[in-house]
Amino acid sequence: MLIIMSLKIYFLRHGETEYSKHGAFCGAIDPELTPEGTQMAQAFAEAYRSISWAGIYVSPMKRTIATAKPLCDALGIPMQIKDGLREIAYGDWEDWEQEDVKQHYGQDYIRWLTEPAWNPPTNGETAVQVASRALPVVAEIESSHKDGNVLVVSHKATIRIILCSLMGIDLGRYRDRIDAPAASVSIIKFDVHGPMLEVLGDRNYMPSELRQRAGT
């Protein structure tokens, strides 16, 4: 009997922060989780601890490490910290609300909205630059794990850019085609036919009062 092995990567966005709650630009700055964000991380650990995990790969930011920690602690699995999974850098826009960015960086903001693949936030990163550092992490996972379940804990823009890249969606549309609410899970299955999106932005594992805190 032919046994077809496959790899599944679970992409988990970090739990809620004050920035995800209010929508200010937050990439390189490094906030803690809110109390509700910590609850999201604990809910994920409780819901997914029964899965046999082949590896857990995590962005080096505090908010992603805190999101992965409950599951890692429960199962005794070490995190593999990967710099390529960090969030897109928003440059001069960090810590600013969108209305302030529109006012002070109007032309850059319009260019970024129109084509973020190649137009960065002022002194920040483009989607192409994020893909160039994040996709090698995915390739490393594929090389190291021919089958099984792997968790990647990362950020909203980075996850959306990875998913667009794997699904053949124009990187310039990552903000328009893919959503990733706080602590949501998206699953890609890799088999002989390549990557297949099985789950997108799921938060059904958490209590309803946390699901209502969608996060941006």
MOWODA-V396893 format. One record per residue. N is the residue number from 1. RES is the residue in one small letter. D_CENTER is the distance of its C-alpha to the mean C-alpha in Angstrom with 2 decimals. Layout:
n={N	N}
res={RES	RES}
d_center={D_CENTER	D_CENTER}
This chain:
n={1	2	3	4	5	6	7	8	9	10	11	12	13	14	15	16	17	18	19	20	21	22	23	24	25	26	27	28	29	30	31	32	33	34	35	36	37	38	39	40	41	42	43	44	45	46	47	48	49	50	51	52	53	54	55	56	57	58	59	60	61	62	63	64	65	66	67	68	69	70	71	72	73	74	75	76	77	78	79	80	81	82	83	84	85	86	87	88	89	90	91	92	93	94	95	96	97	98	99	100	101	102	103	104	105	106	107	108	109	110	111	112	113	114	115	116	117	118	119	120	121	122	123	124	125	126	127	128	129	130	131	132	133	134	135	136	137	138	139	140	141	142	143	144	145	146	147	148	149	150	151	152	153	154	155	156	157	158	159	160	161	162	163	164	165	166	167	168	169	170	171	172	173	174	175	176	177	178	179	180	181	182	183	184	185	186	187	188	189	190	191	192	193	194	195	196	197	198	199	200	201	202	203	204	205	206	207	208	209	210	211	212	213	214	215	216}
res={m	l	i	i	m	s	l	k	i	y	f	l	r	h	g	e	t	e	y	s	k	h	g	a	f	c	g	a	i	d	p	e	l	t	p	e	g	t	q	m	a	q	a	f	a	e	a	y	r	s	i	s	w	a	g	i	y	v	s	p	m	k	r	t	i	a	t	a	k	p	l	c	d	a	l	g	i	p	m	q	i	k	d	g	l	r	e	i	a	y	g	d	w	e	d	w	e	q	e	d	v	k	q	h	y	g	q	d	y	i	r	w	l	t	e	p	a	w	n	p	p	t	n	g	e	t	a	v	q	v	a	s	r	a	l	p	v	v	a	e	i	e	s	s	h	k	d	g	n	v	l	v	v	s	h	k	a	t	i	r	i	i	l	c	s	l	m	g	i	d	l	g	r	y	r	d	r	i	d	a	p	a	a	s	v	s	i	i	k	f	d	v	h	g	p	m	l	e	v	l	g	d	r	n	y	m	p	s	e	l	r	q	r	a	g	t}
d_center={37.43	34.46	31.26	28.11	25.27	21.63	18.28	15.41	11.81	9.88	6.09	5.74	4.15	7.00	10.33	12.40	13.79	16.78	14.93	12.56	15.85	17.93	15.85	16.93	15.12	13.14	11.64	14.05	15.64	14.74	15.52	15.99	14.81	17.41	19.67	18.02	14.55	16.38	17.88	14.62	13.76	17.35	17.32	14.52	16.62	19.71	18.57	17.09	19.50	21.90	19.77	20.93	18.05	18.80	16.26	13.32	11.27	9.64	8.90	12.32	11.70	13.66	11.25	8.96	12.32	13.85	11.40	12.11	15.73	17.41	16.67	17.57	20.65	21.72	21.72	22.59	19.86	18.98	15.56	15.25	13.87	12.62	12.89	11.40	7.81	8.59	7.82	10.28	13.70	15.54	18.87	21.71	19.71	17.94	19.07	20.75	20.84	20.70	24.45	25.26	23.33	25.24	28.45	28.16	26.19	27.23	27.56	24.39	22.50	24.23	23.57	19.81	19.79	21.97	20.31	17.09	16.95	19.97	20.54	18.59	18.69	21.93	21.70	17.93	15.86	15.91	13.33	15.68	15.48	11.72	12.22	15.20	13.55	10.36	12.44	15.02	12.80	12.41	16.15	16.93	15.49	17.54	20.50	20.43	19.83	21.92	21.32	19.90	16.59	13.79	10.80	7.69	6.10	3.60	3.23	4.52	6.53	5.23	3.55	6.79	8.75	8.36	9.34	12.06	13.30	13.73	15.30	17.56	16.56	17.67	15.02	17.03	16.09	12.30	12.83	15.60	14.67	11.21	10.12	7.26	9.36	9.05	8.80	8.64	8.72	8.94	11.43	12.85	16.39	18.09	21.87	24.88	23.87	20.48	17.00	17.20	14.71	15.96	13.76	11.56	10.08	12.57	13.63	17.20	17.18	17.45	20.70	21.46	21.84	18.22	17.09	19.17	17.05	14.53	12.92	12.13}
